[in-house]
Amino acid sequence: MFDIYTKEICELISFNMEMNLERKRKIPKPPSEILLGDLEISTRLYHFLKNLGVKTLEDILKINESELEQKDNFNPKYLEEIKYLKNKK
């Protein structure tokens, strides 16, 4: 009887260890799942992109830089941050 409980406990511990390993693995999210608020960007760029309707990294990757330059409140420093994000992806 003791052996049955020991076996079940060992199986539970093994299962728990496997689950913890799965959680610890860093599986990169696709750009469509990385939200604007999760990105390390300046507050001004965040608000600029939010006002343009950008919600995800995928939206940023689709941005045409020449169109951005024509938008109200555009700052040339934004391009540097956007280029960095595009190269980092």
ABEGO torsion letter per residue (X at the ends): XAAAAAAAAAAAAAAAAAAAAAAABBBBBBAAABBAAABBBBAAAAAAAAAAGBABAAAAAABBAAAAAABBGBBAAAAAAAAAAAAAX
